[in-house]
Amino acid sequence: MMNFSISLEKIVKQMNLRVAYTPKDLKDIPIQSADVNRPGLLLTGYDEYFDRTRIQILGNAEMGYLHTLPENERRSHVHTLFSMKPPAVIVTRDLNICDAIFEFAQQYQVPVLSSSESTSSMMSGLISILSVDLAPRITRHGVLVEVYGEGLLILGESGVGKSETAIELVKRGHRLIADDAVELRRVSDRTILGTAPENIRHFIELRGVGIINVARVFGSGAIKMSEKIDLVVHLEPWDKTKNYSRTGLETDTTDILGLPLPSTVIPVMPGRNLAVILEAAAINNRQKKMGYNAAQDLLARLGLENDVNG
């Protein structure tokens, strides 16, 4: 799988960090690990599982421990940390950075940054940024919209009506995230996040009309930068020989980056209002996540639930 990176410059800007020392321009320093680390065990001498690709965070506990040590012992522990050549070291809570840190940072060319945030807050924000920017990703041809808070990824062959359905949903008060190309990132073991490539963000193509800027035409409330995928919708021309789901009892899924996501196939034919159908699909999907299944409820009322389960 392809490895991605984010520049240290971007992290510094987004986290509002101060640069205490850097051996070169921050934009030339890549960060490739989405994990961060507090090197407390390393500072006590245990280095067997130390991951040198992670950004290292020094907080109250680490700095307090170092200040309890005699000068020569403190220098030895700080030397051990920087000799591992981590991509960067961040000191939180505006703690005083000792001379040994500056000395060995320069010797081993390791950037040193500082922050006024607490250590927990810093780590939480940093992991959030890294998990998105370094996540495994693919690009799919489709449309991503937010409908009643649900992220709907609309897939289908070119010309089936994906963009037209999206623009109708926008007119009905929902939001567009991406048209034509949707960049999908696996940001956790449960979540796929979708966004649009920056160069085509907020643009949509309508056959017979051309390219329009959704934010300019419908206002900034009609667009959104990113959204997690809650339901995958496959649009396809109506095939009278195919049996489409009529009850919703079946739980179909579509695999994206190794995660099975709930999915449904919606046949397209003249006279069907796809925008209204997708609104209903979004609400129904939300109800299922909350534990309510209308089809099961109906069968229970009809006394057929045991027949289906049997």
C-alpha positions, 0 to 999 in steps of 0.5 A: 500500500502506498505510504503518504506523508505530511510536511512538518510545516503543515502540522506547525501551522494547524497546531499553532506550534512555535519553532524552537529549533529546526535544521532546515525548512519545515516544508522539507521535513516529512512526517510519515507515521500517524502515531505519536509517542511520549518517550517516558520509558525510553528516558528511563533506559528501556528502548526495545519497542521504541518507534523512531518514526513517531513524533515525540511529545515531552510533557510535565511527566517527562520534563519533570523526571529529567529535572530530578536527575543529576546533570550528567545523567539527564544529558545521557537520557536526552542524548539517547532520545535524540540519537534515535533521530525522531522526525520531531520533538514537541514540548508542551505547556510552555515548559522550559527547554533545557540546554541539553535538548538544544545541544543534541537536537542540533547534533542529530538534526532533530526539530524541536517545537513548543506549545502552550497546550496540555499534553493530552490536548496536543496529542489528541489534536495531532493524532486527528490531523495525522490520521486524516492526512496519512490515511490509506486512500483511493479515489472513486468515480461518484458523488458524495452528499450529506443528507440529514446528516448521513454521508451518501456515496452515490456510485453508478455508470456515467450518465445514470444521473448522479450529478443531477440527483445531487443538485436536486438534493442541494436545492432541497437543503442538503450539502455537496461534498464531491462530484465526479471524483471522491477521495476516500480515506480510511481514517480508523477501523470504523470510518471512511472519510470522503472529500473532493480533490482540491482542484475540483472542490465544490464544482459540479457538471450538469449535462446540457448546462455545463460546470457550475460552482455550487458554493457560488450558486447556492451559497456556502451552506450548500457545501461541506469539506468532508463527510464520513460514508454512512451509506453507499448508493448504487444507481443503475438503469432499471432491469426488469429481469432483476429482483430489487430489494422491496423490504430492506430486510437484507443487509448488503455491503460494499467493501471500501479500503477493507471496510464493509459499508452498508449499501443499497441498489436503486434502479433508475427509470423515468418518473422516479424522484431519486432525490426523495428516494435518497432522502428516505434512504438516508433517514432509514439508514439512520434509524437502522443505526439507532436500532429500528428496522421498519421491515422487521417491525412490519413483519412482527406486526403481521406475525411473520417474523418467526417465518422469516427467521426460520 
